[in-house]
Amino acid sequence: MSEFPRDEVVDALTEQWSVLGDLLATVDGDAWMTPTALPGWTVRDVVAHLIGTESMLDGVPTPTTALNVRSLPHVRNDIGALNERWVESLRAHDGAQVLARFREITGRRAAALRAMRDDDFAAPADTPVGPATYGRFMRIRLFDCWIHEHDIRDALGGPAGDEGGARGALAFAEIEGALGYIVGRLGRAPDGARISCALSGPLERTLHIEVSGRAAVVPQLPGPATSTIAMDSRLFTRLATGRTTAAEHAGAIEFGGDEAVGRRIVEHLAFTI
């Protein structure tokens, strides 16, 4: 069975687009201009970014802009510059126009994905994480759209969305897959470290990472954890995606064992570009 089953990924991604469309239909007037946790981006800008990525995948050329997007302080790399060109190109559009564009492009993309075969999903593709398969790229798209849904909900301060379930679990797999890099490279956990991270909330689970030459996620640790970390999964996802910092939530995170290692990992959870 493929690591990225076409039907499972496409079902989750198209459901995610539908959830986003329903959420955005509740946004009125100036609420589209509400700042989000993403520097420089409002709710409208986040949706413009999603439109841009799906448009590129649909073969639409990246627009040119009069503004030098590289001059913006929140643009730090080539992908950021590419994203910003789409965002800038849609800044003259109001909320209703942006929502219409979102529904149009995601409708086209959904039809294209439904028409694909398993072989298409297994085909090599350039992705934001490097060479992989088209199926992996689409799971990354799910993760991106899923976390941006919650960026919008967090910014607007309305009812929380469903961060659990099959869709959330599939999106969260992108974070889980990065934990070896996060713990070993960013958190500098020493060789021999055994980390357990207990998450409560909608994505309740316990994640185990062993450092034996290199850090890797494992089903079970070979011995007692040397460091333990516990927090709500909603906070964990926002730390891992750089939406907030551990210093802002000191009372919401519990540590055990070698606390210095645990704190260093949590302080360096952010891995997204």
N, C-alpha and C positions, 0 to 999 in steps of 0.2 A: 504493500500500500504506500502511496506517495506520502512524503512528509507534509505536503501541502495539498490535500485533496481538493480538486477543483470545486465540487459541489459545496463542500463545507465552507471553503473560503469565500466563494461567490455569494452563497446564501447569507453569510455573516456580513459581508461588505455591502450588499444591496439592502439588507435590513438596517445597517448603520446609516446609510444614506437616507432611508425613509424616516428613521428616528430624528436625524438632523433636520430634515425638511419639516417635520411636524413641530420640532422645537422652534425653528426659525419663523414659522408661521405665527408664533405668539409674540414675536418681537415687533414693537411699534416705534415709529418716529425716532426720537433722539436716542432711544435705547440701542439702536444699531451703532451708535458712536461711543458706547461704553468701553473704557479701556479694559484690556484683559491682562493676565499675568505675563503675556508675551510683550517684551519691550517694543514700543512704537505701534502696536497693533490694537485696533478696536475690534469689536464683534464683527463688524462689516469686513474688516481687513482679514480676519481669520477665514471667513467664508470665501473671500476673494482668493486667498491662498489655495483653498481646496479646489475652487473652480480652476485655478491655473494649473495645478498638478494634473487633474483629470483631463483638462484641455490638451496639455502636452501629450498625454498618453493616447489621446484621440487624434493626434497628428496636427493640432493647431499650432502654428508658429508662435514663439514667444514674442510678445509685443515689445517695441522699443519705447522708451520714455524720454522726455526732455530732462527729467531729473537724473542726476548722476547718483544712482542708488548706492554706489560704493561709499558715498560721502555720509551716509546715515550711520550713526553710532552702533545701531543694533545689527548691521550687516557685517558679518565677520568672515565670510568665505564665499566661494563660488555658488554653492547651493542657496545660501542666503540672498545673494544678489539676484539669482534667477527667480526665486520666490517673490522678491520685492518688486521685480518688473511687472509681474501679474497683479500684485496688490496695488501698485501705483496706477496701473492702467485702468483699474476699476474704481478708483477713489471718487470719480465724478458721478458714480451710479448711486441711487438711493437704495434703501433696504429692499423695497419691492422688486427693483430691477435685479439686484444681486441674488435674491431668492429665486427669481425666475431663471436666471442664468444657471444657478446651482441645480435646479430641478431639470433643466434642459440637458446639461452636460452629464449629470449622473444617470439620467434616463438613457442617453446614448451609450454611455460606458456599460451600464447594466446589460443592455441588449448585446453589445459586443462580447462581453464576458460570457453571457449565456450561450453564445454561438461557438465558443472555443471548445477544443477537444482536450483530453487529458495530455496529449503530446504537446499542445501549445503551452500548457502550464508547466511542463517539464523542460521547456526550451530554455537555453541560457539567456540571461538578461543582465544588463547593467542596472544596479539598484543603488539606493542611497548608502548601503553597507558594503558595496563592492560587487564583484561578479557573483551571481547566484542564478536562480531560476525565476521565470515569470511568476510562478506560484508564490515564491517567497516575496517577490515584489508586491503582490496583491495582499499578502498578509501584512506587510509593512504599511500598505495603504489603509488597511483596516485599523491598524494601530494608530496611525496618524489621525484618521477621521474620528476614531473613538476618543482619543485624548483631547482633540479639539472640541468635541461635543461637551466635554466636561470643563474645558477652558471657558466656553460660552456660558454654561450653567453657573460656574463659579463667579464669573464676572457679573452676571445679571442678578445673582442672589435669589433666584427663584427655587422651585422644588428641585431636589437632587434627582438625577437620573439613575437608571439601573446600571451600576458599575460591575455587577456580577453576571452570572449566567454564562451561557455558551459563548456569546459574542465577546463579553469582557474577558473570559478565560483565554480565548484565542488571541485577542489583542495583547493580553498580558504576557503571552509566551514570548513576545519580542523583548520585553524587559527581562524575563527569566533567562533567556538565551544570552543576555549580556552580563549576567552576574559574575561569571568567571573573570571577565575583563574588569568589571567594576571592583571586585574584591581584590584581585591580584595586582592589577596595574594601577588603578586609581586609588584604592584603599591601602595598597602596599601591605597586605596581610602577609606575615612571614611564613616561610616553608614550615609545614607541620600544623598550621592553624586549621581548626575545624569550626566553622561558623554555622549557627542555626539562627534563622530569621523567622520569627513567628508573626504572621499577619492575621489580624482579626478583621471584622467587617465583611463587605460584600465579596471579596476575593480571599476569604479565609483559607490559609494554608501555611505549612512550615517549609521553608526553603533551606536546603543544606548545601554548603559549599566547602569543599576540602582543598587545601593547598598542599599538593605533593609534586614538587617540581613546578607545576603551574596550577592555577586555581580553576576548579571546575564544579559545576552543579552535580550533585550525586543524590541518588534516591534516599540513602541513609549514610550517616557518618560511621566510620570504622571504630569510633570510640566517643567518649563524652565530648561535647562541644567545648572548645577553649574560649569562645566568645558567643554570647547570645544577644539577640536584638529583638525587640517586640514593639509593634506599632500597628495602627489601623492601616489597612491596605490602601485607603484613599490618600492618606498622607504619604505612604511609600511611593505610589505612582507619581505623585506631584514632586517628590524629592528626586526620583529617578529621571524625571523629564525636565528638571530645572525650573519648575514653577514656583518653588519656595526653597527655603534653606532650613537645615536642622536647627540653627540658632533661633529661628522664629517659633519653634515647637518643642522647646526643651522639656517641658513637662509631659509631652505626649509620647515620648520614646523611652523605653526601659532597656537597660543594659545588664548583662551578667558576665561572669568570668573575667577575661582580660578586657576591661572596659576601654582602655586606650585604643586597642585594635577596633573594637566595635564602634567607637565614636569616629575614628578615622574613616571607616567604611561609610558610615551614615553621612558624614560631612562631604564625601566624594561620590555620592550615589548618582549624581546627574551625568548621564552618558549621551543624551541626544545632541544632535548638531545644533 
